[in-house]
Amino acid sequence: TVKHALSIWLSIIVFSNPITLVSAAGTVMVFVGVLLYNKAKQMQRDTLIQHSLDQSAESEQKPIIQDGDV
């Protein structure tokens, strides 16, 4: 999608194609959507890493053998 938006802007710059309000708004929406998608993926990745770290720290705190098990 980004490639298509960039090709539209490139054709406007290189070939002096006229720009319409619709094409300008559409390409801006594409770039904003890609930025939001990348931000959401980064937040998801950070949350999963933090969850994994929390679980590993929690499992390290639990004793393997209880006093009553012996």
PDB file of N, CA, C and O in Angstrom:
ATOM      1  N   THR A   1       0.825  -1.189   0.000  1.00  0.00           N
ATOM      2  CA  THR A   1       0.000   0.000   0.000  1.00  0.00           C
ATOM      3  C   THR A   1       0.869   1.252   0.000  1.00  0.00           C
ATOM      4  O   THR A   1       0.594   2.217  -0.713  1.00  0.00           O
ATOM      5  N   VAL A   2       1.916   1.218   0.809  1.00  0.00           N
ATOM      6  CA  VAL A   2       2.818   2.363   0.854  1.00  0.00           C
ATOM      7  C   VAL A   2       3.502   2.555  -0.500  1.00  0.00           C
ATOM      8  O   VAL A   2       3.705   3.680  -0.957  1.00  0.00           O
ATOM      9  N   LYS A   3       3.851   1.433  -1.128  1.00  0.00           N
ATOM     10  CA  LYS A   3       4.503   1.515  -2.435  1.00  0.00           C
ATOM     11  C   LYS A   3       3.592   2.207  -3.450  1.00  0.00           C
ATOM     12  O   LYS A   3       4.062   3.007  -4.259  1.00  0.00           O
ATOM     13  N   HIS A   4       2.313   1.907  -3.413  1.00  0.00           N
ATOM     14  CA  HIS A   4       1.374   2.548  -4.332  1.00  0.00           C
ATOM     15  C   HIS A   4       1.247   4.043  -4.030  1.00  0.00           C
ATOM     16  O   HIS A   4       1.188   4.865  -4.944  1.00  0.00           O
ATOM     17  N   ALA A   5       1.207   4.381  -2.753  1.00  0.00           N
ATOM     18  CA  ALA A   5       1.107   5.796  -2.391  1.00  0.00           C
ATOM     19  C   ALA A   5       2.362   6.551  -2.816  1.00  0.00           C
ATOM     20  O   ALA A   5       2.279   7.677  -3.307  1.00  0.00           O
ATOM     21  N   LEU A   6       3.518   5.930  -2.626  1.00  0.00           N
ATOM     22  CA  LEU A   6       4.762   6.570  -3.052  1.00  0.00           C
ATOM     23  C   LEU A   6       4.828   6.718  -4.573  1.00  0.00           C
ATOM     24  O   LEU A   6       5.333   7.718  -5.084  1.00  0.00           O
ATOM     25  N   SER A   7       4.318   5.726  -5.288  1.00  0.00           N
ATOM     26  CA  SER A   7       4.338   5.832  -6.754  1.00  0.00           C
ATOM     27  C   SER A   7       3.430   6.956  -7.232  1.00  0.00           C
ATOM     28  O   SER A   7       3.726   7.600  -8.238  1.00  0.00           O
ATOM     29  N   ILE A   8       2.342   7.200  -6.537  1.00  0.00           N
ATOM     30  CA  ILE A   8       1.468   8.317  -6.889  1.00  0.00           C
ATOM     31  C   ILE A   8       2.211   9.640  -6.708  1.00  0.00           C
ATOM     32  O   ILE A   8       2.191  10.501  -7.588  1.00  0.00           O
ATOM     33  N   TRP A   9       2.863   9.789  -5.563  1.00  0.00           N
ATOM     34  CA  TRP A   9       3.598  11.030  -5.305  1.00  0.00           C
ATOM     35  C   TRP A   9       4.789  11.177  -6.240  1.00  0.00           C
ATOM     36  O   TRP A   9       5.108  12.287  -6.666  1.00  0.00           O
ATOM     37  N   LEU A  10       5.444  10.077  -6.561  1.00  0.00           N
ATOM     38  CA  LEU A  10       6.566  10.133  -7.491  1.00  0.00           C
ATOM     39  C   LEU A  10       6.101  10.574  -8.878  1.00  0.00           C
ATOM     40  O   LEU A  10       6.772  11.365  -9.540  1.00  0.00           O
ATOM     41  N   SER A  11       4.953  10.061  -9.312  1.00  0.00           N
ATOM     42  CA  SER A  11       4.432  10.478 -10.620  1.00  0.00           C
ATOM     43  C   SER A  11       4.037  11.951 -10.617  1.00  0.00           C
ATOM     44  O   SER A  11       4.150  12.631 -11.637  1.00  0.00           O
ATOM     45  N   ILE A  12       3.579  12.435  -9.483  1.00  0.00           N
ATOM     46  CA  ILE A  12       3.236  13.857  -9.378  1.00  0.00           C
ATOM     47  C   ILE A  12       4.496  14.706  -9.490  1.00  0.00           C
ATOM     48  O   ILE A  12       4.507  15.733 -10.168  1.00  0.00           O
ATOM     49  N   ILE A  13       5.560  14.264  -8.816  1.00  0.00           N
ATOM     50  CA  ILE A  13       6.806  15.036  -8.815  1.00  0.00           C
ATOM     51  C   ILE A  13       7.532  14.929 -10.153  1.00  0.00           C
ATOM     52  O   ILE A  13       7.921  15.946 -10.727  1.00  0.00           O
ATOM     53  N   VAL A  14       7.717  13.706 -10.656  1.00  0.00           N
ATOM     54  CA  VAL A  14       8.523  13.492 -11.853  1.00  0.00           C
ATOM     55  C   VAL A  14       7.804  13.955 -13.112  1.00  0.00           C
ATOM     56  O   VAL A  14       8.382  14.656 -13.943  1.00  0.00           O
ATOM     57  N   PHE A  15       6.535  13.560 -13.252  1.00  0.00           N
ATOM     58  CA  PHE A  15       5.816  13.834 -14.492  1.00  0.00           C
ATOM     59  C   PHE A  15       4.912  15.065 -14.407  1.00  0.00           C
ATOM     60  O   PHE A  15       4.186  15.375 -15.351  1.00  0.00           O
ATOM     61  N   SER A  16       4.960  15.749 -13.292  1.00  0.00           N
ATOM     62  CA  SER A  16       4.129  16.949 -13.072  1.00  0.00           C
ATOM     63  C   SER A  16       2.650  16.659 -13.257  1.00  0.00           C
ATOM     64  O   SER A  16       1.905  17.487 -13.781  1.00  0.00           O
ATOM     65  N   ASN A  17       2.233  15.482 -12.824  1.00  0.00           N
ATOM     66  CA  ASN A  17       0.807  15.157 -12.876  1.00  0.00           C
ATOM     67  C   ASN A  17       0.058  16.043 -11.885  1.00  0.00           C
ATOM     68  O   ASN A  17       0.580  16.372 -10.820  1.00  0.00           O
ATOM     69  N   PRO A  18      -1.148  16.421 -12.234  1.00  0.00           N
ATOM     70  CA  PRO A  18      -1.905  17.262 -11.300  1.00  0.00           C
ATOM     71  C   PRO A  18      -2.318  16.441 -10.065  1.00  0.00           C
ATOM     72  O   PRO A  18      -2.617  15.251 -10.160  1.00  0.00           O
ATOM     73  N   ILE A  19      -2.323  17.097  -8.939  1.00  0.00           N
ATOM     74  CA  ILE A  19      -2.724  16.435  -7.698  1.00  0.00           C
ATOM     75  C   ILE A  19      -4.143  16.864  -7.352  1.00  0.00           C
ATOM     76  O   ILE A  19      -4.499  18.038  -7.452  1.00  0.00           O
ATOM     77  N   THR A  20      -4.926  15.907  -6.952  1.00  0.00           N
ATOM     78  CA  THR A  20      -6.296  16.208  -6.537  1.00  0.00           C
ATOM     79  C   THR A  20      -6.368  16.114  -5.023  1.00  0.00           C
ATOM     80  O   THR A  20      -5.496  15.535  -4.374  1.00  0.00           O
ATOM     81  N   LEU A  21      -7.399  16.682  -4.490  1.00  0.00           N
ATOM     82  CA  LEU A  21      -7.609  16.632  -3.043  1.00  0.00           C
ATOM     83  C   LEU A  21      -7.789  15.184  -2.584  1.00  0.00           C
ATOM     84  O   LEU A  21      -7.329  14.813  -1.504  1.00  0.00           O
ATOM     85  N   VAL A  22      -8.443  14.385  -3.387  1.00  0.00           N
ATOM     86  CA  VAL A  22      -8.685  12.985  -3.038  1.00  0.00           C
ATOM     87  C   VAL A  22      -7.377  12.198  -3.000  1.00  0.00           C
ATOM     88  O   VAL A  22      -7.158  11.413  -2.078  1.00  0.00           O
ATOM     89  N   SER A  23      -6.504  12.398  -3.990  1.00  0.00           N
ATOM     90  CA  SER A  23      -5.243  11.652  -3.999  1.00  0.00           C
ATOM     91  C   SER A  23      -4.335  12.099  -2.858  1.00  0.00           C
ATOM     92  O   SER A  23      -3.633  11.279  -2.266  1.00  0.00           O
ATOM     93  N   ALA A  24      -4.343  13.383  -2.551  1.00  0.00           N
ATOM     94  CA  ALA A  24      -3.541  13.876  -1.427  1.00  0.00           C
ATOM     95  C   ALA A  24      -4.044  13.301  -0.109  1.00  0.00           C
ATOM     96  O   ALA A  24      -3.257  12.836   0.716  1.00  0.00           O
ATOM     97  N   ALA A  25      -5.357  13.336   0.083  1.00  0.00           N
ATOM     98  CA  ALA A  25      -5.934  12.795   1.319  1.00  0.00           C
ATOM     99  C   ALA A  25      -5.707  11.288   1.421  1.00  0.00           C
ATOM    100  O   ALA A  25      -5.439  10.769   2.504  1.00  0.00           O
ATOM    101  N   GLY A  26      -5.813  10.601   0.311  1.00  0.00           N
ATOM    102  CA  GLY A  26      -5.611   9.154   0.314  1.00  0.00           C
ATOM    103  C   GLY A  26      -4.191   8.762   0.676  1.00  0.00           C
ATOM    104  O   GLY A  26      -3.987   7.829   1.454  1.00  0.00           O
ATOM    105  N   THR A  27      -3.214   9.454   0.130  1.00  0.00           N
ATOM    106  CA  THR A  27      -1.833   9.106   0.445  1.00  0.00           C
ATOM    107  C   THR A  27      -1.479   9.473   1.878  1.00  0.00           C
ATOM    108  O   THR A  27      -0.712   8.762   2.528  1.00  0.00           O
ATOM    109  N   VAL A  28      -2.023  10.568   2.375  1.00  0.00           N
ATOM    110  CA  VAL A  28      -1.804  10.919   3.778  1.00  0.00           C
ATOM    111  C   VAL A  28      -2.409   9.847   4.679  1.00  0.00           C
ATOM    112  O   VAL A  28      -1.800   9.452   5.673  1.00  0.00           O
ATOM    113  N   MET A  29      -3.603   9.379   4.332  1.00  0.00           N
ATOM    114  CA  MET A  29      -4.242   8.326   5.122  1.00  0.00           C
ATOM    115  C   MET A  29      -3.420   7.043   5.107  1.00  0.00           C
ATOM    116  O   MET A  29      -3.335   6.349   6.121  1.00  0.00           O
ATOM    117  N   VAL A  30      -2.818   6.724   3.970  1.00  0.00           N
ATOM    118  CA  VAL A  30      -1.980   5.531   3.874  1.00  0.00           C
ATOM    119  C   VAL A  30      -0.796   5.642   4.823  1.00  0.00           C
ATOM    120  O   VAL A  30      -0.518   4.717   5.586  1.00  0.00           O
ATOM    121  N   PHE A  31      -0.101   6.770   4.777  1.00  0.00           N
ATOM    122  CA  PHE A  31       1.073   6.934   5.630  1.00  0.00           C
ATOM    123  C   PHE A  31       0.714   6.927   7.109  1.00  0.00           C
ATOM    124  O   PHE A  31       1.426   6.330   7.916  1.00  0.00           O
ATOM    125  N   VAL A  32      -0.378   7.582   7.469  1.00  0.00           N
ATOM    126  CA  VAL A  32      -0.818   7.588   8.869  1.00  0.00           C
ATOM    127  C   VAL A  32      -1.205   6.174   9.302  1.00  0.00           C
ATOM    128  O   VAL A  32      -0.887   5.750  10.413  1.00  0.00           O
ATOM    129  N   GLY A  33      -1.889   5.455   8.427  1.00  0.00           N
ATOM    130  CA  GLY A  33      -2.271   4.082   8.751  1.00  0.00           C
ATOM    131  C   GLY A  33      -1.075   3.180   8.949  1.00  0.00           C
ATOM    132  O   GLY A  33      -1.068   2.352   9.859  1.00  0.00           O
ATOM    133  N   VAL A  34      -0.075   3.323   8.121  1.00  0.00           N
ATOM    134  CA  VAL A  34       1.142   2.512   8.261  1.00  0.00           C
ATOM    135  C   VAL A  34       1.864   2.858   9.553  1.00  0.00           C
ATOM    136  O   VAL A  34       2.337   1.965  10.256  1.00  0.00           O
ATOM    137  N   LEU A  35       1.954   4.144   9.874  1.00  0.00           N
ATOM    138  CA  LEU A  35       2.600   4.550  11.122  1.00  0.00           C
ATOM    139  C   LEU A  35       1.854   4.003  12.345  1.00  0.00           C
ATOM    140  O   LEU A  35       2.477   3.519  13.290  1.00  0.00           O
ATOM    141  N   LEU A  36       0.525   4.083  12.323  1.00  0.00           N
ATOM    142  CA  LEU A  36      -0.264   3.555  13.436  1.00  0.00           C
ATOM    143  C   LEU A  36      -0.133   2.040  13.551  1.00  0.00           C
ATOM    144  O   LEU A  36      -0.055   1.503  14.656  1.00  0.00           O
ATOM    145  N   TYR A  37      -0.108   1.352  12.414  1.00  0.00           N
ATOM    146  CA  TYR A  37       0.058  -0.098  12.421  1.00  0.00           C
ATOM    147  C   TYR A  37       1.409  -0.478  13.017  1.00  0.00           C
ATOM    148  O   TYR A  37       1.486  -1.376  13.854  1.00  0.00           O
ATOM    149  N   ASN A  38       2.473   0.198  12.593  1.00  0.00           N
ATOM    150  CA  ASN A  38       3.795  -0.099  13.128  1.00  0.00           C
ATOM    151  C   ASN A  38       3.877   0.198  14.620  1.00  0.00           C
ATOM    152  O   ASN A  38       4.519  -0.545  15.362  1.00  0.00           O
ATOM    153  N   LYS A  39       3.238   1.267  15.065  1.00  0.00           N
ATOM    154  CA  LYS A  39       3.215   1.601  16.495  1.00  0.00           C
ATOM    155  C   LYS A  39       2.461   0.531  17.275  1.00  0.00           C
ATOM    156  O   LYS A  39       2.901   0.143  18.358  1.00  0.00           O
ATOM    157  N   ALA A  40       1.348   0.048  16.757  1.00  0.00           N
ATOM    158  CA  ALA A  40       0.579  -0.996  17.433  1.00  0.00           C
ATOM    159  C   ALA A  40       1.365  -2.302  17.512  1.00  0.00           C
ATOM    160  O   ALA A  40       1.338  -2.978  18.540  1.00  0.00           O
ATOM    161  N   LYS A  41       2.062  -2.659  16.441  1.00  0.00           N
ATOM    162  CA  LYS A  41       2.883  -3.874  16.457  1.00  0.00           C
ATOM    163  C   LYS A  41       4.018  -3.754  17.477  1.00  0.00           C
ATOM    164  O   LYS A  41       4.330  -4.723  18.167  1.00  0.00           O
ATOM    165  N   GLN A  42       4.637  -2.573  17.578  1.00  0.00           N
ATOM    166  CA  GLN A  42       5.707  -2.359  18.544  1.00  0.00           C
ATOM    167  C   GLN A  42       5.171  -2.460  19.970  1.00  0.00           C
ATOM    168  O   GLN A  42       5.812  -3.059  20.834  1.00  0.00           O
ATOM    169  N   MET A  43       4.006  -1.882  20.217  1.00  0.00           N
ATOM    170  CA  MET A  43       3.403  -1.962  21.541  1.00  0.00           C
ATOM    171  C   MET A  43       3.057  -3.395  21.891  1.00  0.00           C
ATOM    172  O   MET A  43       3.250  -3.814  23.032  1.00  0.00           O
ATOM    173  N   GLN A  44       2.546  -4.162  20.924  1.00  0.00           N
ATOM    174  CA  GLN A  44       2.220  -5.564  21.152  1.00  0.00           C
ATOM    175  C   GLN A  44       3.485  -6.356  21.468  1.00  0.00           C
ATOM    176  O   GLN A  44       3.491  -7.185  22.378  1.00  0.00           O
ATOM    177  N   ARG A  45       4.543  -6.104  20.727  1.00  0.00           N
ATOM    178  CA  ARG A  45       5.815  -6.799  20.948  1.00  0.00           C
ATOM    179  C   ARG A  45       6.364  -6.472  22.340  1.00  0.00           C
ATOM    180  O   ARG A  45       6.838  -7.363  23.045  1.00  0.00           O
ATOM    181  N   ASP A  46       6.302  -5.204  22.734  1.00  0.00           N
ATOM    182  CA  ASP A  46       6.783  -4.797  24.049  1.00  0.00           C
ATOM    183  C   ASP A  46       5.965  -5.436  25.164  1.00  0.00           C
ATOM    184  O   ASP A  46       6.514  -5.848  26.186  1.00  0.00           O
ATOM    185  N   THR A  47       4.653  -5.516  24.966  1.00  0.00           N
ATOM    186  CA  THR A  47       3.781  -6.140  25.965  1.00  0.00           C
ATOM    187  C   THR A  47       4.092  -7.620  26.111  1.00  0.00           C
ATOM    188  O   THR A  47       4.148  -8.130  27.230  1.00  0.00           O
ATOM    189  N   LEU A  48       4.292  -8.314  25.010  1.00  0.00           N
ATOM    190  CA  LEU A  48       4.618  -9.738  25.073  1.00  0.00           C
ATOM    191  C   LEU A  48       5.961  -9.975  25.748  1.00  0.00           C
ATOM    192  O   LEU A  48       6.104 -10.920  26.523  1.00  0.00           O
ATOM    193  N   ILE A  49       6.935  -9.140  25.466  1.00  0.00           N
ATOM    194  CA  ILE A  49       8.248  -9.278  26.103  1.00  0.00           C
ATOM    195  C   ILE A  49       8.128  -9.030  27.603  1.00  0.00           C
ATOM    196  O   ILE A  49       8.695  -9.776  28.401  1.00  0.00           O
ATOM    197  N   GLN A  50       7.398  -7.994  27.989  1.00  0.00           N
ATOM    198  CA  GLN A  50       7.226  -7.692  29.403  1.00  0.00           C
ATOM    199  C   GLN A  50       6.479  -8.816  30.115  1.00  0.00           C
ATOM    200  O   GLN A  50       6.821  -9.174  31.242  1.00  0.00           O
ATOM    201  N   HIS A  51       5.471  -9.366  29.470  1.00  0.00           N
ATOM    202  CA  HIS A  51       4.715 -10.479  30.052  1.00  0.00           C
ATOM    203  C   HIS A  51       5.626 -11.692  30.240  1.00  0.00           C
ATOM    204  O   HIS A  51       5.562 -12.371  31.264  1.00  0.00           O
ATOM    205  N   SER A  52       6.460 -11.954  29.261  1.00  0.00           N
ATOM    206  CA  SER A  52       7.391 -13.073  29.353  1.00  0.00           C
ATOM    207  C   SER A  52       8.393 -12.859  30.485  1.00  0.00           C
ATOM    208  O   SER A  52       8.704 -13.793  31.225  1.00  0.00           O
ATOM    209  N   LEU A  53       8.894 -11.645  30.621  1.00  0.00           N
ATOM    210  CA  LEU A  53       9.833 -11.341  31.707  1.00  0.00           C
ATOM    211  C   LEU A  53       9.165 -11.469  33.070  1.00  0.00           C
ATOM    212  O   LEU A  53       9.771 -11.961  34.022  1.00  0.00           O
ATOM    213  N   ASP A  54       7.914 -11.024  33.159  1.00  0.00           N
ATOM    214  CA  ASP A  54       7.181 -11.142  34.424  1.00  0.00           C
ATOM    215  C   ASP A  54       6.976 -12.601  34.809  1.00  0.00           C
ATOM    216  O   ASP A  54       7.117 -12.959  35.978  1.00  0.00           O
ATOM    217  N   GLN A  55       6.644 -13.444  33.837  1.00  0.00           N
ATOM    218  CA  GLN A  55       6.436 -14.861  34.119  1.00  0.00           C
ATOM    219  C   GLN A  55       7.729 -15.545  34.537  1.00  0.00           C
ATOM    220  O   GLN A  55       7.724 -16.370  35.450  1.00  0.00           O
ATOM    221  N   SER A  56       8.836 -15.212  33.880  1.00  0.00           N
ATOM    222  CA  SER A  56      10.100 -15.847  34.234  1.00  0.00           C
ATOM    223  C   SER A  56      10.559 -15.393  35.614  1.00  0.00           C
ATOM    224  O   SER A  56      11.117 -16.195  36.362  1.00  0.00           O
ATOM    225  N   ALA A  57      10.341 -14.134  35.971  1.00  0.00           N
ATOM    226  CA  ALA A  57      10.704 -13.655  37.301  1.00  0.00           C
ATOM    227  C   ALA A  57       9.823 -14.307  38.359  1.00  0.00           C
ATOM    228  O   ALA A  57      10.286 -14.611  39.459  1.00  0.00           O
ATOM    229  N   GLU A  58       8.566 -14.517  38.029  1.00  0.00           N
ATOM    230  CA  GLU A  58       7.636 -15.148  38.966  1.00  0.00           C
ATOM    231  C   GLU A  58       8.007 -16.605  39.202  1.00  0.00           C
ATOM    232  O   GLU A  58       7.915 -17.089  40.330  1.00  0.00           O
ATOM    233  N   SER A  59       8.423 -17.308  38.157  1.00  0.00           N
ATOM    234  CA  SER A  59       8.778 -18.719  38.311  1.00  0.00           C
ATOM    235  C   SER A  59      10.095 -18.876  39.075  1.00  0.00           C
ATOM    236  O   SER A  59      10.311 -19.903  39.718  1.00  0.00           O
ATOM    237  N   GLU A  60      10.971 -17.884  39.016  1.00  0.00           N
ATOM    238  CA  GLU A  60      12.225 -17.947  39.760  1.00  0.00           C
ATOM    239  C   GLU A  60      12.000 -17.757  41.248  1.00  0.00           C
ATOM    240  O   GLU A  60      12.813 -18.214  42.052  1.00  0.00           O
ATOM    241  N   GLN A  61      10.928 -17.099  41.633  1.00  0.00           N
ATOM    242  CA  GLN A  61      10.664 -16.831  43.038  1.00  0.00           C
ATOM    243  C   GLN A  61      10.014 -18.007  43.743  1.00  0.00           C
ATOM    244  O   GLN A  61      10.091 -18.083  44.970  1.00  0.00           O
ATOM    245  N   LYS A  62       9.387 -18.918  43.040  1.00  0.00           N
ATOM    246  CA  LYS A  62       8.711 -20.058  43.649  1.00  0.00           C
ATOM    247  C   LYS A  62       9.720 -21.157  43.953  1.00  0.00           C
ATOM    248  O   LYS A  62      10.520 -21.516  43.088  1.00  0.00           O
ATOM    249  N   PRO A  63       9.694 -21.698  45.177  1.00  0.00           N
ATOM    250  CA  PRO A  63      10.598 -22.807  45.466  1.00  0.00           C
ATOM    251  C   PRO A  63      10.140 -24.074  44.765  1.00  0.00           C
ATOM    252  O   PRO A  63       8.941 -24.309  44.611  1.00  0.00           O
ATOM    253  N   ILE A  64      11.093 -24.884  44.344  1.00  0.00           N
ATOM    254  CA  ILE A  64      10.769 -26.129  43.654  1.00  0.00           C
ATOM    255  C   ILE A  64      10.239 -27.151  44.643  1.00  0.00           C
ATOM    256  O   ILE A  64       9.279 -27.862  44.345  1.00  0.00           O
ATOM    257  N   ILE A  65      10.851 -27.233  45.815  1.00  0.00           N
ATOM    258  CA  ILE A  65      10.434 -28.192  46.836  1.00  0.00           C
ATOM    259  C   ILE A  65       9.950 -27.421  48.052  1.00  0.00           C
ATOM    260  O   ILE A  65      10.644 -26.546  48.570  1.00  0.00           O
ATOM    261  N   GLN A  66       8.769 -27.756  48.490  1.00  0.00           N
ATOM    262  CA  GLN A  66       8.196 -27.129  49.693  1.00  0.00           C
ATOM    263  C   GLN A  66       8.761 -27.837  50.925  1.00  0.00           C
ATOM    264  O   GLN A  66       9.258 -28.958  50.821  1.00  0.00           O
ATOM    265  N   ASP A  67       8.688 -27.184  52.094  1.00  0.00           N
ATOM    266  CA  ASP A  67       9.204 -27.783  53.331  1.00  0.00           C
ATOM    267  C   ASP A  67       8.447 -29.058  53.692  1.00  0.00           C
ATOM    268  O   ASP A  67       9.047 -29.977  54.251  1.00  0.00           O
ATOM    269  N   GLY A  68       7.180 -29.144  53.400  1.00  0.00           N
ATOM    270  CA  GLY A  68       6.385 -30.308  53.739  1.00  0.00           C
ATOM    271  C   GLY A  68       6.562 -31.465  52.762  1.00  0.00           C
ATOM    272  O   GLY A  68       6.088 -32.568  53.035  1.00  0.00           O
ATOM    273  N   ASP A  69       7.237 -31.244  51.622  1.00  0.00           N
ATOM    274  CA  ASP A  69       7.397 -32.280  50.611  1.00  0.00           C
ATOM    275  C   ASP A  69       8.480 -33.289  50.999  1.00  0.00           C
ATOM    276  O   ASP A  69       8.483 -34.402  50.473  1.00  0.00           O
ATOM    277  N   VAL A  70       9.373 -32.946  51.877  1.00  0.00           N
ATOM    278  CA  VAL A  70      10.514 -33.801  52.176  1.00  0.00           C
ATOM    279  C   VAL A  70      10.159 -34.889  53.124  1.00  0.00           C
ATOM    280  O   VAL A  70      11.014 -35.701  53.480  1.00  0.00           O
TER     281      VAL A  70
END
